[in-house]
Amino acid sequence: MEKNKIENLLHKIIEATNKNRISWQRIEKASFSFKAKITDNTVYVHGGSGGMVFFSFIIFNSNGDEIGKLSSFDFTESDNEIEKLYNLARKNALGIDESLDEMNDFLDSII
C-alpha cells in the first residue's frame, strides 16, 4: 500500500513539474541531485552512474526523516518514471529551456 502511495505521488510530481508548478533546486553545484519542497516535506531525485546508470526518488517529512523511496535498482515499472522526473527536475533547476531559447534568439538576431 505504501509503495502505491509513493508511486502515485511520483506521478503527481511529474505532472506538476511538467506544468511548472514545482520549483526544483540543484543540491550542490557539481551534483546530480535535485530537491523540491512540497508543503513542509521535501522530495529529492538523484541520478548518477558508477558504471551503471541509476535514479532514485526519496521523500523526507518536515522533521527530515526519510519516509519513502523508490530506486531504479528496484526494477519496477516506476524506473522510467524516476528517470523522467530526474530529467524534468534537472531541466527546471538549471533553466535549460531558458538558456537555449536565449542563445537561439541571440543567434537569430545576428545571422
C-alpha positions as a printed Julia matrix, in Angstrom:
111×3 Matrix{Float64}:
  0.0    0.0     0.0
  2.76   2.45    0.93
  4.58   1.77   -2.33
  1.38   2.57   -4.28
  1.11   5.9    -2.43
  4.71   6.75   -3.27
  4.26   5.81   -6.93
  1.08   7.9    -7.06
  2.97  10.83   -5.53
  5.75  10.38   -8.11
  3.24  10.61  -10.97
  1.63  13.74   -9.49
  5.02  15.41   -9.02
  5.91  14.67  -12.64
  2.63  16.23  -13.76
  3.09  19.3   -11.54
  6.7   19.73  -12.71
  5.57  19.49  -16.34
  3.16  22.34  -15.63
  5.93  24.39  -13.94
  4.07  24.3   -10.63
  7.01  22.89   -8.69
 10.37  24.62   -8.47
 13.44  22.41   -8.28
 16.91  23.3    -6.99
 20.22  21.58   -7.53
 21.62  20.45   -4.19
 25.26  21.31   -4.96
 26.98  22.88   -7.93
 28.5   19.68   -9.28
 25.87  17.23   -8.07
 23.37  15.07   -9.89
 20.75  15.63   -7.18
 17.78  17.96   -7.12
 15.21  18.82   -4.45
 11.8   20.43   -4.23
  9.66  21.48   -1.27
  6.09  20.22   -1.25
  4.2   21.57    1.73
  6.6   21.09    4.67
  8.07  17.97    3.08
 10.99  17.66    0.68
 11.47  15.34   -2.26
 14.8   14.51   -3.81
 15.62  12.94   -7.13
 19.11  11.62   -7.77
 20.76  10.4   -10.91
 24.21   9.09  -11.46
 26.42   6.4   -12.72
 29.13   4.3   -11.29
 29.44   2.06  -14.28
 25.66   1.62  -14.12
 23.06   4.36  -14.54
 20.64   4.66  -11.63
 17.94   7.0   -10.4
 16.27   7.38   -7.02
 13.32   9.31   -5.64
 13.34   9.97   -1.89
 10.75  11.67    0.32
 11.52  13.35    3.64
  8.94  14.64    6.09
  9.09  18.03    7.81
 11.33  16.55   10.55
 13.9   15.4     8.0
 13.01  11.73    8.35
 13.1    9.58    5.21
  9.53   8.37    4.75
  9.63   6.85    1.28
 11.96   5.83   -1.51
 11.88   4.39   -5.0
 15.01   3.38   -6.83
 15.78   2.16  -10.31
 17.51  -0.75   -8.56
 14.03  -1.94   -7.5
 13.4   -2.96  -11.13
  9.8   -1.83  -11.12
  7.55  -0.07  -13.6
  8.48   3.18  -11.83
 12.07   3.07  -13.1
 11.28   5.06  -16.24
  9.16   7.47  -14.24
 12.0    8.2   -11.82
 14.3    8.9   -14.76
 11.61  11.12  -16.3
 11.31  13.11  -13.05
 15.1   13.42  -12.83
 15.26  14.9   -16.33
 12.39  17.31  -15.62
 13.9   18.4   -12.29
 17.29  18.96  -13.93
 15.73  20.97  -16.74
 13.76  23.06  -14.25
 16.58  23.67  -11.77
 19.19  24.56  -14.38
 16.9   26.72  -16.53
 17.84  24.72  -19.6
 14.93  25.85  -21.8
 15.52  29.5   -20.94
 19.23  29.28  -21.74
 18.65  27.51  -25.05
 15.94  30.0   -26.03
 18.2   32.91  -25.14
 21.04  31.58  -27.28
 18.71  30.83  -30.2
 17.21  34.32  -30.02
 20.65  35.91  -29.96
 21.86  33.86  -32.92
 18.67  34.66  -34.85
 19.36  38.35  -34.31
 22.9   38.19  -35.73
 22.51  35.88  -38.7
